[in-house]
Amino acid sequence: LQVSWSFSLCEVSSLSLPPASFQVKGDEALLRYEHRSRGRIAVRKLAHLRRLVISDDYFPITREYRVFLYCDQVLAWGFYWDEYTDDHPLSPIEQSELSDLATKAARRLQVPFIIVDIGQLDNGRWIVIEAGDAQFAGLGRIPVLTLWGKLKDIRLERQ
């Protein structure tokens, strides 16, 4: 297996910054990083998400949120990037859109404890970026006690 590709993380010309381009070359050694690749490579469609800032290493910090759900109920949500804050908090309408989209995704996947990452496109529309096992997900800017407390409350209601 031979893997070679090149990609640009972002178009930063409008921000007067040098472009952040990376060249990645490798072979099956790329797949041997068991804690990263698990022997697989995922290729995703590039979505033009609403950028908030460009990090010091030229990585675009976009308007993305992580939503934790248990049995299709939103437990907690928060800004995805834990080292940054969204200086434009979600409006009540955006909160509702975020919650509705995450709930629809969770229902389709039929996984009891799940995270759904959602990003906002340049045009303002929200899309699902990815979904994953909530047991192994980072919290982003979600307060851990809020999440655990809500999960405990829902579990007690179901008993």
matplotlib code that plots the C-alpha trace (Angstrom):
import matplotlib.pyplot as plt

x = [0.0, 1.4, -0.2, 0.7, -1.4, -1.2, -3.9, -4.3, -6.0, -7.5, -7.6, -6.2, -5.5, -8.4, -6.7, -3.3, -1.6, 0.6, -1.3, -1.1, -0.2, 1.0, 2.5, 1.9, 3.8, 3.9, 3.1, 1.6, 3.5, 0.9, -1.7, 0.4, -0.4, -2.9, -4.1, -4.7, -5.7, -6.9, -5.6, -8.0, -8.0, -11.2, -11.6, -14.3, -15.8, -14.4, -17.1, -16.6, -17.3, -17.7, -14.2, -13.8, -10.0, -6.8, -4.6, -0.9, -0.1, -2.6, -5.4, -8.9, -10.9, -14.5, -17.9, -18.4, -20.2, -20.2, -23.5, -23.8, -27.0, -28.4, -31.4, -32.1, -32.1, -29.6, -27.5, -25.2, -23.5, -20.6, -18.1, -15.9, -12.6, -11.6, -8.7, -10.9, -14.2, -17.0, -17.3, -20.7, -22.9, -25.6, -29.0, -32.0, -32.9, -29.4, -29.5, -32.8, -31.4, -28.3, -30.3, -32.8, -30.0, -28.1, -31.3, -32.1, -28.6, -28.7, -32.1, -30.8, -27.8, -29.8, -26.9, -27.9, -24.9, -23.5, -21.8, -22.7, -20.3, -22.1, -20.6, -21.9, -21.4, -20.4, -24.0, -25.3, -26.7, -25.7, -24.4, -23.3, -19.5, -19.3, -20.8, -19.0, -19.0, -19.6, -17.6, -14.4, -15.1, -13.4, -15.6, -14.6, -16.0, -18.7, -18.7, -18.2, -20.4, -23.3, -22.9, -22.6, -25.4, -27.8, -26.9, -27.4, -30.8, -32.0, -30.8, -32.7, -35.9, -35.7, -35.5]
y = [0.0, 3.4, 6.6, 10.0, 13.2, 16.9, 19.2, 22.8, 23.2, 26.5, 29.5, 32.3, 34.9, 37.0, 37.1, 38.1, 35.0, 32.6, 29.5, 26.4, 23.6, 20.2, 17.4, 13.9, 10.9, 7.4, 3.8, 1.2, 2.7, 5.4, 2.8, 1.3, 4.2, 2.1, 4.9, 7.2, 5.3, 1.9, 0.6, 2.8, 6.1, 8.2, 10.6, 13.3, 15.9, 19.3, 21.6, 25.3, 26.0, 29.5, 30.5, 32.3, 32.5, 30.9, 29.3, 30.1, 27.0, 28.1, 25.7, 27.1, 27.3, 27.0, 27.3, 23.7, 22.2, 18.8, 17.4, 14.5, 12.5, 9.6, 7.7, 10.6, 13.2, 16.0, 15.8, 18.7, 20.6, 23.0, 24.6, 21.9, 23.7, 23.5, 26.0, 28.6, 30.3, 31.2, 35.0, 34.8, 32.6, 30.6, 32.4, 30.5, 29.6, 28.3, 26.3, 24.7, 23.9, 22.4, 20.2, 19.2, 18.2, 16.2, 14.4, 13.5, 12.1, 10.1, 8.6, 7.5, 5.8, 4.2, 4.3, 5.0, 7.1, 9.2, 12.4, 14.4, 17.1, 19.8, 22.7, 25.9, 26.4, 29.8, 30.2, 29.8, 26.3, 23.6, 20.2, 17.0, 16.7, 13.3, 11.1, 8.9, 6.8, 9.2, 7.0, 7.9, 11.5, 14.6, 17.2, 20.3, 23.2, 21.1, 21.3, 17.7, 18.0, 19.3, 16.3, 13.7, 15.2, 15.2, 11.6, 10.6, 12.3, 10.6, 7.2, 7.7, 8.7, 5.5, 3.2]
z = [0.0, -1.0, 0.3, -0.9, -0.9, -0.5, 0.8, 2.0, 5.4, 4.6, 2.3, 4.3, 1.6, 2.9, 6.3, 4.9, 6.3, 4.5, 3.3, 5.5, 3.2, 4.1, 2.1, 3.5, 2.1, 3.5, 3.1, 5.3, 8.2, 8.2, 9.1, 11.9, 14.3, 16.2, 18.5, 15.5, 12.4, 13.8, 10.5, 8.4, 6.7, 6.5, 3.6, 4.0, 1.8, 2.5, 3.9, 4.0, 7.6, 9.2, 10.4, 13.6, 13.8, 12.3, 15.0, 15.3, 13.2, 10.5, 11.4, 10.9, 14.1, 12.9, 14.4, 15.6, 18.5, 20.2, 21.4, 23.8, 23.6, 25.6, 24.1, 21.7, 24.5, 24.5, 27.7, 27.0, 24.2, 23.9, 21.6, 20.0, 20.4, 24.0, 23.7, 22.1, 22.8, 20.4, 20.8, 19.2, 21.4, 19.8, 19.5, 20.9, 17.2, 16.6, 19.8, 18.7, 15.2, 16.8, 19.1, 16.4, 14.0, 16.6, 17.7, 14.1, 13.6, 16.8, 15.9, 12.5, 14.0, 16.8, 19.3, 22.9, 24.1, 21.3, 20.4, 17.3, 16.1, 14.2, 12.2, 10.7, 7.0, 5.6, 4.4, 8.0, 7.6, 10.1, 9.1, 10.9, 10.8, 12.5, 15.2, 17.6, 20.8, 23.6, 26.0, 24.2, 23.2, 24.4, 26.1, 24.2, 26.2, 27.8, 31.7, 32.8, 35.9, 33.8, 31.5, 34.2, 36.2, 33.3, 32.4, 36.1, 36.1, 32.9, 34.1, 37.4, 35.5, 33.5, 36.5]

ax = plt.figure().add_subplot(projection="3d")
ax.plot(x, y, z, "-o")
ax.set_aspect("equal")
plt.show()
